[in-house]
C-alpha cells in the first residue's frame, strides 16, 4: 500500500498582541498557583514561547510529506512578506505557501495514500492539522484518528504513530522523544545540530523560513528510518 510519512512545524501568536480576555484565559491560573512574582514571571515567559504548541494560539509554519515508495519529499512552508520560487535540494522540493494553501495541498495528497506514518502524530500533528483546517473551512479527506490500535483501524487510513508503537501504546514508562529514539538506534537525529521544535518560533521571527523547512526534512528522514526499524524488528 502507498505510504506517506508526514510532520509539521508550528509557531505561536505574539502574546503581547493578544486581547486582554485571551491573555487572562491563558494566564489566570498562574497568578493563583505561583508562589512568588518571580515564579509567575518565569511561568509567563515559558508560556509565551509555547503558544505554538496549541492550534488555538498557533498556526502551521511548515508541512513536510515523504512518499516512502518513491523516496520523494515535499515541504510546504510559510514565508510571509517573501516571494520564493519552488526549489529543489537533493530529493526535496520546497514550496512556499500560505497556511491555507498548505492544508489544501496536504489533504488533497492524503487521498492517494493508504498508510500514514508519524512520530506523535496522534497526539500532536493530526489534531493540529484538523483544527487549523477547520479555521480555514477545509474538510479533511481522511480520518487519520480512527482508532489508536492498528488492528482496529479503518482500511485506507492506517496511521502508524511510531511513538505509540515503539512505546507499546504507553506500556513503557518513559516513551522517549524523537531524539532519544534516534540516539538509541543509531539514527542521525534532526536535533543533533542544536535546532529543536522550540526554536521554530525564533527562526520564523528572524525570517529564516527555509531553515525551518530544512529542519522539517530532518524530522521526516529520521521518522522514515524509525519506521523501518519498527517494521523490521519490533512489529511482530
N, CA, C and O of each residue as an XYZ file, in Angstrom:
944
protein
N       0.838     -1.192      0.000
C       0.000      0.000      0.000
C       0.879      1.251      0.000
O       1.993      1.234      0.524
N       0.376      2.325     -0.586
C       1.133      3.569     -0.663
C       1.258      4.188      0.718
O       0.270      4.340      1.435
N       2.488      4.546      1.084
C       2.772      5.028      2.436
C       3.273      6.459      2.406
O       4.146      6.801      1.608
N       2.723      7.293      3.273
C       3.115      8.695      3.382
C       3.592      8.989      4.806
O       2.876      8.741      5.776
N       4.799      9.515      4.913
C       5.336      9.973      6.194
C       5.120     11.483      6.264
O       5.352     12.190      5.284
N       4.678     11.975      7.413
C       4.376     13.407      7.496
C       4.799     13.991      8.842
O       4.925     13.285      9.842
N       5.014     15.307      8.827
C       5.431     16.020     10.038
C       5.129     17.503      9.852
O       5.160     18.015      8.733
N       4.841     18.179     10.944
C       4.566     19.621     10.852
C       5.464     20.403     11.805
O       5.968     19.870     12.793
N       5.649     21.688     11.480
C       6.313     22.641     12.367
C       5.321     23.760     12.642
O       4.597     24.183     11.740
N       5.281     24.243     13.875
C       4.274     25.221     14.248
C       4.893     26.438     14.931
O       5.997     26.375     15.473
N       4.157     27.542     14.890
C       4.577     28.785     15.536
C       3.408     29.340     16.331
O       2.251     29.037     16.038
N       3.708     30.151     17.332
C       2.660     30.733     18.167
C       2.411     32.202     17.859
O       3.232     32.874     17.235
N       1.274     32.677     18.305
C       0.971     34.091     18.202
C       1.849     34.881     19.168
O       2.455     34.323     20.083
N       1.903     36.197     18.941
C       2.611     37.097     19.847
C       1.700     37.371     21.045
O       0.651     37.999     20.905
N       2.108     36.898     22.215
C       1.267     37.025     23.401
C       0.880     38.474     23.664
O      -0.269     38.754     24.006
N       1.828     39.401     23.509
C       1.570     40.799     23.855
C       0.566     41.459     22.923
O       0.022     42.514     23.248
N       0.311     40.847     21.762
C      -0.668     41.415     20.829
C      -2.065     40.830     21.029
O      -3.016     41.265     20.379
N      -2.196     39.855     21.917
C      -3.499     39.248     22.178
C      -4.365     40.205     22.984
O      -3.854     41.045     23.725
N      -5.675     40.074     22.835
C      -6.591     40.905     23.588
C      -6.558     40.515     25.066
O      -6.199     39.383     25.388
N      -6.924     41.426     25.969
C      -6.835     41.166     27.414
C      -7.611     39.928     27.863
O      -7.154     39.214     28.756
N      -8.769     39.657     27.268
C      -9.560     38.496     27.666
C      -8.810     37.203     27.363
O      -8.794     36.277     28.174
N      -8.191     37.150     26.190
C      -7.430     35.961     25.818
C      -6.198     35.804     26.697
O      -5.881     34.698     27.133
N      -5.503     36.908     26.957
C      -4.338     36.850     27.842
C      -4.737     36.319     29.213
O      -4.030     35.497     29.796
N      -5.861     36.787     29.723
C      -6.310     36.333     31.043
C      -6.690     34.861     31.022
O      -6.410     34.136     31.977
N      -7.333     34.404     29.931
C      -7.721     32.995     29.828
C      -6.494     32.084     29.845
O      -6.566     30.946     30.308
N      -5.373     32.589     29.339
C      -4.159     31.794     29.279
C      -3.332     31.848     30.559
O      -2.515     30.962     30.813
N      -3.544     32.892     31.367
C      -2.635     33.112     32.499
C      -3.286     33.149     33.876
O      -2.578     33.213     34.880
N      -4.621     33.112     33.953
C      -5.258     33.320     35.264
C      -4.828     32.280     36.296
O      -4.744     32.577     37.487
N      -4.558     31.070     35.836
C      -4.146     30.005     36.754
C      -2.746     30.255     37.306
O      -2.410     29.791     38.395
N      -1.934     30.987     36.554
C      -0.560     31.244     37.006
C      -0.550     32.094     38.271
O       0.179     31.803     39.219
N      -1.359     33.138     38.278
C      -1.428     34.004     39.457
C      -1.877     33.211     40.685
O      -1.403     33.437     41.799
N      -2.792     32.289     40.457
C      -3.341     31.514     41.569
C      -2.318     30.527     42.117
O      -2.275     30.294     43.324
N      -1.499     29.947     41.253
C      -0.599     28.881     41.669
C       0.837     29.326     41.927
O       1.596     28.624     42.596
N       1.213     30.491     41.396
C       2.594     30.948     41.562
C       2.882     31.284     43.022
O       2.065     31.913     43.694
N       4.040     30.865     43.503
C       4.418     31.139     44.885
C       5.015     32.508     45.085
O       5.104     32.990     46.214
N       5.432     33.150     43.990
C       6.050     34.468     44.079
C       5.933     35.161     42.739
O       5.569     34.540     41.740
N       6.244     36.457     42.716
C       6.218     37.201     41.467
C       7.261     36.662     40.489
O       7.021     36.601     39.283
N       8.415     36.274     41.018
C       9.468     35.730     40.163
C       9.013     34.422     39.518
O       9.299     34.171     38.347
N       8.308     33.596     40.277
C       7.807     32.336     39.738
C       6.756     32.603     38.668
O       6.715     31.915     37.648
N       5.908     33.599     38.898
C       4.893     33.963     37.908
C       5.549     34.434     36.611
O       5.139     34.028     35.524
N       6.553     35.279     36.723
C       7.230     35.807     35.536
C       7.906     34.684     34.746
O       7.916     34.702     33.515
N       8.468     33.713     35.459
C       9.109     32.581     34.794
C       8.080     31.743     34.044
O       8.326     31.312     32.918
N       6.918     31.510     34.674
C       5.846     30.751     34.032
C       5.322     31.498     32.804
O       5.049     30.891     31.769
N       5.185     32.819     32.930
C       4.686     33.629     31.817
C       5.660     33.604     30.641
O       5.242     33.505     29.488
N       6.945     33.694     30.930
C       7.960     33.644     29.874
C       7.899     32.312     29.130
O       8.005     32.268     27.904
N       7.727     31.235     29.882
C       7.631     29.911     29.265
C       6.378     29.803     28.401
O       6.420     29.255     27.300
N       5.261     30.329     28.909
C       4.010     30.295     28.148
C       4.158     31.009     26.810
O       3.690     30.510     25.787
N       4.800     32.161     26.809
C       4.940     32.945     25.588
C       5.696     32.192     24.508
O       5.445     32.393     23.319
N       6.614     31.333     24.906
C       7.408     30.582     23.921
C       6.726     29.299     23.472
O       7.202     28.629     22.555
N       5.603     28.950     24.116
C       4.973     27.665     23.809
C       3.565     27.805     23.234
O       2.820     26.827     23.174
N       3.203     28.993     22.819
C       1.874     29.193     22.238
C       1.715     28.440     20.920
O       0.594     28.165     20.491
N       2.825     28.110     20.283
C       2.753     27.383     19.015
C       2.430     25.916     19.163
O       2.277     25.219     18.160
N       2.321     25.426     20.386
C       2.010     24.015     20.589
C       0.513     23.762     20.729
O       0.097     22.637     21.006
N      -0.296     24.797     20.539
C      -1.752     24.644     20.518
C      -2.302     25.286     19.257
O      -1.904     26.398     18.910
N      -3.215     24.606     18.559
C      -3.819     25.213     17.364
C      -4.737     26.374     17.701
O      -5.185     27.087     16.803
N      -5.028     26.579     18.995
C      -5.865     27.705     19.415
C      -5.068     28.999     19.502
O      -5.633     30.090     19.423
N      -3.758     28.874     19.666
C      -2.902     30.058     19.781
C      -1.706     29.974     18.832
O      -0.742     30.727     18.974
N      -1.770     29.076     17.883
C      -0.654     28.905     16.959
C      -1.137     28.554     15.573
O      -2.336     28.410     15.336
N      -0.197     28.416     14.661
C      -0.502     28.022     13.291
C       0.646     27.197     12.742
O       1.676     27.026     13.394
N       0.454     26.689     11.538
C       1.440     25.797     10.932
C       2.431     26.600     10.100
O       2.041     27.366      9.219
N       3.716     26.417     10.387
C       4.770     27.087      9.627
C       5.246     26.235      8.471
O       5.685     26.760      7.448
N       5.162     24.902      8.627
C       5.615     24.002      7.558
C       4.930     22.653      7.689
O       4.670     22.180      8.795
N       4.644     22.049      6.563
C       4.147     20.669      6.499
C       5.075     19.907      5.567
O       5.259     20.281      4.408
N       5.652     18.843      6.083
C       6.517     18.007      5.262
C       5.886     16.660      4.996
O       5.314     16.050      5.900
N       5.982     16.187      3.766
C       5.447     14.869      3.402
C       6.519     14.112      2.616
O       7.199     14.676      1.758
N       6.652     12.827      2.928
C       7.646     11.974      2.279
C       6.943     10.740      1.729
O       6.397      9.933      2.482
N       6.965     10.608      0.423
C       6.414      9.422     -0.232
C       7.417      8.293     -0.050
O       8.494      8.310     -0.647
N       7.062      7.305      0.778
C       8.022      6.268      1.147
C       8.465      5.438     -0.055
O       9.653      5.147     -0.194
N       7.551      5.061     -0.908
C       7.874      4.171     -2.024
C       8.738      4.863     -3.083
O       9.606      4.232     -3.684
N       8.505      6.139     -3.306
C       9.277      6.877     -4.303
C      10.458      7.624     -3.694
O      11.316      8.139     -4.412
N      10.496      7.680     -2.353
C      11.539      8.407     -1.623
C      11.629      9.856     -2.102
O      12.716     10.387     -2.327
N      10.480     10.471     -2.250
C      10.394     11.873     -2.658
C       9.758     12.675     -1.536
O       8.762     12.264     -0.939
N      10.354     13.826     -1.264
C       9.895     14.669     -0.172
C       9.477     16.034     -0.683
O      10.152     16.625     -1.526
N       8.366     16.530     -0.171
C       7.928     17.894     -0.450
C       7.668     18.570      0.888
O       7.029     18.000      1.772
N       8.170     19.789      1.024
C       7.899     20.577      2.225
C       7.199     21.864      1.806
O       7.744     22.660      1.042
N       5.990     22.057      2.315
C       5.265     23.307      2.137
C       5.616     24.194      3.333
O       5.621     23.725      4.471
N       5.907     25.460      3.082
C       6.313     26.321      4.196
C       5.819     27.752      3.993
O       5.669     28.227      2.868
N       5.576     28.411      5.101
C       5.179     29.808      5.077
C       6.410     30.707      5.012
O       7.459     30.386      5.571
N       6.267     31.837      4.321
C       7.311     32.863      4.278
C       6.632     34.209      4.051
O       6.753     34.787      2.971
N       5.928     34.709      5.046
C       5.177     35.964      4.878
C       6.078     37.123      4.452
O       7.168     37.317      4.990
N       5.595     37.883      3.475
C       6.347     39.038      3.004
C       7.432     38.707      2.003
O       8.100     39.607      1.495
N       7.620     37.424      1.710
C       8.640     36.995      0.762
C       7.971     36.326     -0.439
O       6.802     35.942     -0.383
N       8.722     36.197     -1.504
C       8.221     35.510     -2.684
C       9.320     34.607     -3.202
O      10.167     35.030     -3.989
N       9.303     33.343     -2.751
C      10.319     32.380     -3.141
C       9.763     31.458     -4.224
O       8.628     30.991     -4.131
N      10.557     31.207     -5.229
C      10.180     30.219     -6.242
C      10.374     28.823     -5.667
O      11.151     28.629     -4.731
N       9.661     27.852     -6.234
C       9.883     26.463     -5.821
C      11.352     26.114     -6.055
O      11.953     26.538     -7.042
N      11.919     25.336     -5.134
C      13.325     24.972     -5.277
C      13.521     23.521     -4.872
O      12.767     22.979     -4.064
N      14.543     22.901     -5.446
C      14.861     21.514     -5.135
C      16.263     21.427     -4.566
O      17.196     22.059     -5.061
N      16.391     20.630     -3.515
C      17.682     20.344     -2.908
C      17.749     18.843     -2.687
O      17.017     18.296     -1.863
N      18.622     18.185     -3.421
C      18.699     16.721     -3.392
C      17.344     16.147     -3.798
O      16.871     16.410     -4.903
N      16.714     15.365     -2.918
C      15.427     14.743     -3.260
C      14.255     15.480     -2.628
O      13.166     14.920     -2.497
N      14.472     16.741     -2.232
C      13.436     17.513     -1.542
C      13.013     18.710     -2.379
O      13.848     19.439     -2.915
N      11.699     18.900     -2.482
C      11.146     20.076     -3.147
C      10.524     20.977     -2.089
O       9.730     20.525     -1.264
N      10.893     22.260     -2.118
C      10.359     23.241     -1.177
C       9.392     24.153     -1.909
O       9.713     24.703     -2.963
N       8.194     24.310     -1.334
C       7.161     25.127     -1.956
C       6.610     26.125     -0.939
O       6.076     25.735      0.099
N       6.743     27.401     -1.244
C       6.198     28.436     -0.366
C       4.687     28.545     -0.552
O       4.193     28.599     -1.678
N       3.958     28.576      0.565
C       2.501     28.680      0.531
C       2.010     29.371      1.790
O       2.750     29.505      2.764
N       0.762     29.806      1.766
C       0.103     30.243      2.991
C      -0.318     29.010      3.786
O      -0.281     27.895      3.267
N      -0.711     29.202      5.026
C      -1.180     28.064      5.814
C      -2.381     27.401      5.145
O      -2.456     26.173      5.083
N      -3.307     28.193      4.652
C      -4.492     27.637      3.991
C      -4.103     26.796      2.786
O      -4.624     25.696      2.600
N      -3.194     27.304      1.972
C      -2.763     26.559      0.781
C      -2.047     25.262      1.163
O      -2.225     24.233      0.512
N      -1.236     25.320      2.224
C      -0.551     24.108      2.685
C      -1.558     23.033      3.061
O      -1.402     21.870      2.689
N      -2.570     23.418      3.786
C      -3.577     22.460      4.252
C      -4.369     21.876      3.080
O      -4.668     20.682      3.068
N      -4.707     22.705      2.107
C      -5.420     22.210      0.928
C      -4.574     21.171      0.205
O      -5.081     20.113     -0.171
N      -3.299     21.459      0.007
C      -2.410     20.527     -0.683
C      -2.201     19.251      0.123
O      -2.149     18.157     -0.438
N      -2.082     19.394      1.439
C      -1.869     18.213      2.276
C      -3.045     17.256      2.171
O      -2.853     16.066      1.918
N      -4.249     17.751      2.359
C      -5.416     16.868      2.352
C      -5.703     16.327      0.957
O      -6.234     15.224      0.824
N      -5.364     17.075     -0.077
C      -5.526     16.556     -1.436
C      -4.558     15.395     -1.659
O      -4.924     14.389     -2.266
N      -3.333     15.531     -1.173
C      -2.359     14.462     -1.308
C      -2.722     13.225     -0.518
O      -2.475     12.104     -0.962
N      -3.306     13.421      0.650
C      -3.702     12.305      1.516
C      -4.611     11.315      0.798
O      -4.574     10.119      1.088
N      -5.415     11.795     -0.124
C      -6.353     10.926     -0.851
C      -5.655      9.756     -1.536
O      -6.261      8.703     -1.735
N      -4.398      9.930     -1.895
C      -3.704      8.953     -2.739
C      -2.881      7.944     -1.935
O      -2.123      7.167     -2.515
N      -3.021      7.946     -0.620
C      -2.247      7.038      0.234
C      -3.186      6.235      1.130
O      -4.293      6.665      1.454
N      -2.709      5.065      1.514
C      -3.498      4.199      2.388
C      -2.852      4.021      3.770
O      -3.524      3.637      4.728
N      -1.553      4.301      3.867
C      -0.833      4.141      5.134
C      -0.088      5.435      5.441
O       0.514      6.046      4.558
N      -0.139      5.841      6.715
C       0.453      7.103      7.133
C       1.343      6.856      8.345
O       0.985      6.104      9.252
N       2.508      7.502      8.345
C       3.489      7.283      9.399
C       3.865      8.626     10.011
O       4.121      9.597      9.299
N       3.896      8.667     11.347
C       4.270      9.890     12.055
C       4.979      9.522     13.349
O       5.028      8.355     13.737
N       5.524     10.529     14.004
C       6.026     10.357     15.364
C       5.242     11.326     16.235
O       5.426     12.540     16.150
N       4.374     10.785     17.065
C       3.440     11.546     17.900
C       2.394     12.277     17.064
O       1.876     13.315     17.475
N       2.091     11.734     15.900
C       1.077     12.349     15.051
C      -0.310     12.317     15.647
O      -1.100     13.236     15.431
N      -0.620     11.268     16.399
C      -1.947     11.186     17.015
C      -2.084     12.204     18.147
O      -3.164     12.753     18.369
N      -1.004     12.447     18.847
C      -1.074     13.356     19.988
C      -0.874     14.813     19.620
O      -1.258     15.704     20.378
N      -0.274     15.065     18.458
C       0.016     16.463     18.113
C      -0.329     16.818     16.668
O      -1.221     17.632     16.429
N       0.367     16.216     15.705
C       0.260     16.680     14.318
C      -1.163     16.635     13.764
O      -1.656     17.635     13.240
N      -1.822     15.488     13.875
C      -3.145     15.364     13.250
C      -4.190     16.252     13.927
O      -4.931     16.938     13.222
N      -4.286     16.273     15.275
C      -5.230     17.226     15.875
C      -4.953     18.669     15.457
O      -5.880     19.435     15.196
N      -3.674     19.032     15.395
C      -3.321     20.395     14.982
C      -3.772     20.647     13.545
O      -4.364     21.685     13.250
N      -3.491     19.697     12.652
C      -3.898     19.837     11.261
C      -5.417     19.962     11.124
O      -5.913     20.756     10.325
N      -6.138     19.181     11.902
C      -7.598     19.183     11.786
C      -8.203     20.485     12.304
O      -9.126     21.026     11.695
N      -7.690     20.989     13.422
C      -8.226     22.244     13.969
C      -7.890     23.413     13.049
O      -8.742     24.258     12.775
N      -6.651     23.460     12.574
C      -6.281     24.561     11.683
C      -7.040     24.467     10.352
O      -7.339     25.491      9.737
N      -7.347     23.260      9.912
C      -8.169     23.102      8.714
C      -9.563     23.671      8.948
O     -10.123     24.329      8.071
N     -10.119     23.422     10.122
C     -11.442     23.957     10.444
C     -11.426     25.484     10.445
O     -12.391     26.119     10.020
N     -10.332     26.068     10.923
C     -10.206     27.526     10.920
C     -10.362     28.077      9.508
O     -10.948     29.140      9.305
N      -9.825     27.332      8.527
C      -9.875     27.778      7.132
C     -11.032     27.149      6.351
O     -11.075     27.254      5.125
N     -11.966     26.501      7.042
C     -13.126     25.874      6.414
C     -12.713     24.811      5.394
O     -13.291     24.703      4.313
N     -11.700     24.032      5.767
C     -11.210     22.944      4.916
C     -11.583     21.620      5.572
O     -11.311     21.412      6.754
N     -12.193     20.742      4.820
C     -12.604     19.451      5.365
C     -11.530     18.396      5.080
O     -11.141     18.223      3.926
N     -11.044     17.689      6.105
C     -10.061     16.610      5.873
C     -10.631     15.552      4.943
O     -11.827     15.265      4.970
N      -9.762     14.976      4.120
C     -10.203     13.972      3.157
C     -10.184     12.559      3.733
O     -10.829     11.657      3.196
N      -9.441     12.365      4.833
C      -9.429     11.072      5.518
C      -9.320     11.316      7.016
O      -8.757     12.313      7.469
N      -9.877     10.373      7.770
C      -9.775     10.428      9.223
C      -8.534      9.662      9.661
O      -8.520      8.431      9.631
N      -7.503     10.376     10.063
C      -6.256      9.746     10.480
C      -6.233      9.435     11.966
O      -5.188      9.098     12.523
N      -7.396      9.551     12.609
C      -7.508      9.243     14.042
C      -8.616      8.229     14.302
O      -9.295      8.296     15.327
N      -8.798      7.293     13.378
C      -9.923      6.374     13.506
C      -9.843      5.502     14.752
O     -10.849      5.304     15.434
N      -8.662      4.980     15.056
C      -8.504      4.149     16.245
C      -7.019      4.116     16.593
O      -6.163      4.108     15.708
N      -6.729      4.096     17.868
C      -5.327      4.093     18.289
C      -4.624      2.787     17.940
O      -3.428      2.780     17.649
N      -5.357      1.699     17.971
C      -4.757      0.378     17.778
C      -4.809     -0.021     16.309
O      -5.860      0.048     15.672
N      -3.667     -0.437     15.783
C      -3.569     -0.743     14.360
C      -4.552     -1.821     13.931
O      -5.120     -1.747     12.841
N      -4.756     -2.821     14.782
C      -5.633     -3.930     14.423
C      -7.083     -3.505     14.237
O      -7.874     -4.233     13.637
N      -7.437     -2.320     14.754
C      -8.824     -1.859     14.670
C      -8.995     -0.661     13.742
O     -10.084     -0.094     13.655
N      -7.933     -0.277     13.054
C      -8.025      0.903     12.213
C      -8.749      0.611     10.899
O      -8.796     -0.520     10.417
N      -9.298      1.663     10.356
C     -10.088      1.562      9.135
C      -9.170      1.387      7.928
O      -8.123      2.027      7.840
N      -9.563      0.530      7.013
C      -8.794      0.312      5.784
C      -8.703      1.613      4.995
O      -9.675      2.362      4.887
N      -7.524      1.866      4.450
C      -7.317      3.067      3.654
C      -6.845      4.260      4.436
O      -6.504      5.292      3.857
N      -6.818      4.132      5.766
C      -6.357      5.238      6.614
C      -5.582      4.674      7.803
O      -5.792      5.085      8.944
N      -4.693      3.737      7.527
C      -3.863      3.120      8.564
C      -2.806      4.127      9.005
O      -1.966      4.541      8.206
N      -2.848      4.518     10.268
C      -1.931      5.532     10.796
C      -1.012      4.884     11.828
O      -1.446      4.495     12.913
N       0.252      4.779     11.471
C       1.259      4.207     12.363
C       1.950      5.351     13.085
O       2.847      5.994     12.540
N       1.526      5.597     14.307
C       2.198      6.596     15.146
C       3.335      5.887     15.858
O       3.097      5.075     16.752
N       4.562      6.183     15.473
C       5.705      5.443     15.994
C       5.928      5.664     17.475
O       6.503      4.804     18.142
N       5.488      6.794     18.008
C       5.608      6.978     19.457
C       4.739      5.970     20.189
O       5.152      5.408     21.203
N       3.546      5.741     19.682
C       2.677      4.710     20.252
C       3.276      3.322     20.066
O       3.315      2.525     21.003
N       3.740      3.037     18.854
C       4.199      1.688     18.544
C       5.487      1.328     19.271
O       5.598      0.230     19.817
N       6.454      2.227     19.289
C       7.738      1.926     19.916
C       7.651      1.894     21.441
O       8.481      1.263     22.095
N       6.661      2.564     22.003
C       6.463      2.517     23.459
C       5.379      1.506     23.837
O       4.984      1.418     25.000
N       4.899      0.739     22.846
C       3.878     -0.287     23.068
C       2.634      0.310     23.716
O       2.148     -0.144     24.752
N       2.144      1.364     23.040
C       0.944      2.077     23.486
C       1.072      2.578     24.921
O       0.118      2.533     25.698
N       2.265      3.052     25.256
C       2.468      3.634     26.571
C       2.861      2.651     27.647
O       2.986      3.040     28.808
N       3.060      1.387     27.307
C       3.471      0.398     28.308
C       4.838      0.738     28.893
O       5.111      0.461     30.060
N       5.698      1.346     28.063
C       6.980      1.828     28.570
C       6.748      3.073     29.401
O       6.061      3.998     28.968
N       7.313      3.097     30.580
C       7.072      4.221     31.487
C       7.565      5.537     30.888
O       6.897      6.565     30.993
N       8.744      5.495     30.256
C       9.284      6.668     29.584
C       9.195      6.427     28.078
O       9.901      5.572     27.542
N       8.338      7.171     27.402
C       8.113      6.895     25.986
C       9.266      7.380     25.101
O       9.533      6.787     24.056
N       9.944      8.443     25.508
C      11.096      8.916     24.755
C      10.739      9.873     23.635
O       9.682      9.758     23.015
N      11.633     10.822     23.382
C      11.462     11.789     22.309
C      12.020     11.222     21.007
O      12.652     10.166     21.005
N      11.787     11.918     19.917
C      12.346     11.501     18.630
C      13.872     11.441     18.719
O      14.495     10.512     18.205
N      14.460     12.427     19.368
C      15.918     12.448     19.505
C      16.422     11.225     20.264
O      17.399     10.601     19.850
N      15.770     10.878     21.362
C      16.235      9.747     22.162
C      16.104      8.430     21.412
O      16.974      7.567     21.524
N      15.030      8.265     20.651
C      14.877      7.047     19.859
C      15.935      6.966     18.767
O      16.482      5.894     18.507
N      16.223      8.098     18.126
C      17.266      8.110     17.105
C      18.618      7.770     17.723
O      19.383      6.982     17.166
N      18.901      8.355     18.851
C      20.178      8.099     19.520
C      20.323      6.623     19.860
O      21.383      6.035     19.642
N      19.281      6.029     20.385
C      19.344      4.628     20.807
C      19.540      3.685     19.630
O      20.194      2.651     19.766
N      18.979      4.033     18.474
C      19.005      3.137     17.322
C      20.070      3.504     16.289
O      20.146      2.900     15.219
N      20.888      4.500     16.622
C      21.979      4.856     15.725
C      21.551      5.627     14.499
O      22.210      5.564     13.460
N      20.445      6.359     14.609
C      19.933      7.185     13.513
C      20.382      8.622     13.733
O      20.387      9.108     14.864
N      20.754      9.298     12.665
C      21.136     10.707     12.791
C      19.925     11.509     13.253
O      18.887     11.525     12.590
N      20.066     12.166     14.382
C      18.948     12.917     14.939
C      18.811     14.275     14.259
O      19.815     14.949     14.029
N      17.587     14.689     13.933
C      17.401     16.026     13.365
C      17.718     17.125     14.374
O      17.864     18.291     14.007
N      17.825     16.742     15.661
C      18.140     17.715     16.707
C      19.645     17.830     16.943
O      20.083     18.638     17.762
N      20.435     17.031     16.235
C      21.873     16.957     16.507
C      22.583     18.286     16.273
O      23.601     18.560     16.909
N      22.062     19.111     15.374
C      22.702     20.387     15.083
C      22.230     21.497     16.008
O      22.557     22.664     15.796
N      21.466     21.145     17.029
C      21.075     22.127     18.031
C      19.740     22.791     17.811
O      19.336     23.627     18.620
N      19.035     22.449     16.742
C      17.717     23.027     16.468
C      16.647     22.046     16.911
O      16.725     20.856     16.605
N      15.650     22.538     17.629
C      14.514     21.715     18.040
C      13.222     22.451     17.683
O      13.251     23.577     17.186
N      12.100     21.801     17.943
C      10.817     22.440     17.690
C      10.637     23.725     18.462
O       9.890     24.605     18.035
N      11.319     23.849     19.607
C      11.223     25.072     20.407
C      11.848     26.264     19.703
O      11.547     27.409     20.042
N      12.719     26.012     18.720
C      13.421     27.099     18.023
C      12.664     27.620     16.815
O      13.041     28.645     16.247
N      11.607     26.938     16.414
C      10.916     27.299     15.174
C      10.339     28.707     15.249
O      10.424     29.462     14.281
N       9.755     29.067     16.383
C       9.189     30.408     16.525
C      10.242     31.493     16.362
O      10.003     32.505     15.704
N      11.409     31.278     16.962
C      12.501     32.250     16.839
C      12.979     32.350     15.387
O      13.180     33.449     14.869
N      13.161     31.198     14.734
C      13.599     31.197     13.345
C      12.587     31.911     12.443
O      12.963     32.617     11.507
N      11.313     31.719     12.737
C      10.263     32.363     11.944
C      10.332     33.878     12.126
O      10.220     34.630     11.158
N      10.514     34.315     13.359
C      10.615     35.750     13.629
C      11.836     36.361     12.950
O      11.820     37.530     12.563
N      12.890     35.566     12.808
C      14.111     36.026     12.139
C      14.031     35.865     10.625
O      15.004     36.124      9.917
N      12.872     35.438     10.131
C      12.620     35.235      8.699
C      13.520     34.160      8.085
O      13.846     34.212      6.899
N      13.907     33.206      8.893
C      14.714     32.089      8.395
C      13.779     30.938      8.014
O      13.834     29.846      8.578
N      12.927     31.227      7.041
C      11.854     30.311      6.683
C      12.373     29.007      6.081
O      11.861     27.930      6.385
N      13.376     29.108      5.239
C      13.922     27.896      4.624
C      14.664     27.039      5.654
O      14.727     25.818      5.511
N      15.217     27.662      6.673
C      15.853     26.884      7.741
C      14.819     26.003      8.437
O      15.107     24.861      8.794
N      13.618     26.536      8.627
C      12.536     25.753      9.238
C      12.161     24.595      8.323
O      11.980     23.466      8.779
N      12.046     24.883      7.027
C      11.677     23.836      6.059
C      12.740     22.746      6.015
O      12.413     21.561      5.948
N      14.004     23.137      6.053
C      15.076     22.145      6.024
C      15.100     21.325      7.313
O      15.356     20.121      7.281
N      14.839     21.963      8.424
C      14.759     21.231      9.691
C      13.650     20.185      9.624
O      13.799     19.076     10.137
N      12.547     20.545      8.992
C      11.433     19.616      8.843
C      11.843     18.373      8.067
O      11.390     17.273      8.381
N      12.690     18.533      7.063
C      13.127     17.362      6.291
C      13.928     16.398      7.159
O      13.883     15.186      6.949
N      14.660     16.934      8.137
C      15.398     16.070      9.059
C      14.468     15.218      9.888
O      14.739     14.039     10.119
N      13.378     15.800     10.337
C      12.377     15.027     11.082
C      11.795     13.919     10.208
O      11.598     12.796     10.673
N      11.522     14.233      8.946
C      10.945     13.245      8.042
C      11.905     12.081      7.812
O      11.498     10.920      7.850
N      13.170     12.390      7.575
C      14.149     11.328      7.329
C      14.321     10.440      8.554
O      14.406      9.218      8.435
N      14.370     11.055      9.727
C      14.509     10.273     10.950
C      13.283      9.397     11.172
O      13.407      8.241     11.578
N      12.104      9.940     10.909
C      10.872      9.167     11.068
C      10.848      7.992     10.099
O      10.398      6.901     10.448
N      11.334      8.219      8.883
C      11.403      7.134      7.902
C      12.275      5.983      8.411
O      11.886      4.819      8.315
N      13.439      6.303      8.946
C      14.334      5.257      9.437
C      13.770      4.562     10.677
O      13.922      3.351     10.838
N      13.123      5.328     11.546
C      12.471      4.711     12.707
C      11.382      3.747     12.264
O      11.225      2.668     12.836
N      10.629      4.142     11.237
C       9.580      3.283     10.692
C      10.163      1.959     10.214
O       9.575      0.902     10.442
N      11.309      2.012      9.556
C      11.930      0.788      9.058
C      12.407     -0.101     10.199
O      12.296     -1.324     10.119
N      12.938      0.504     11.266
C      13.310     -0.278     12.448
C      12.083     -0.941     13.054
O      12.107     -2.129     13.375
N      11.013     -0.175     13.208
C       9.776     -0.738     13.784
C       9.240     -1.878     12.917
O       8.887     -2.943     13.424
N       9.184     -1.643     11.621
C       8.654     -2.643     10.696
C       9.474     -3.932     10.701
O       8.912     -5.027     10.688
N      10.797     -3.803     10.721
C      11.680     -4.971     10.572
C      11.968     -5.705     11.869
O      12.224     -6.909     11.853
N      11.931     -4.986     13.013
C      12.394     -5.612     14.261
C      11.411     -5.559     15.423
O      11.575     -6.300     16.392
N      10.404     -4.712     15.355
C       9.500     -4.557     16.510
C       8.102     -5.062     16.201
O       7.464     -5.670     17.060
N       7.621     -4.826     15.004
C       6.254     -5.182     14.651
C       6.156     -6.693     14.431
O       6.493     -7.190     13.357
N       5.696     -7.413     15.442
C       5.602     -8.862     15.352
C       4.152     -9.319     15.452
O       3.878    -10.517     15.396
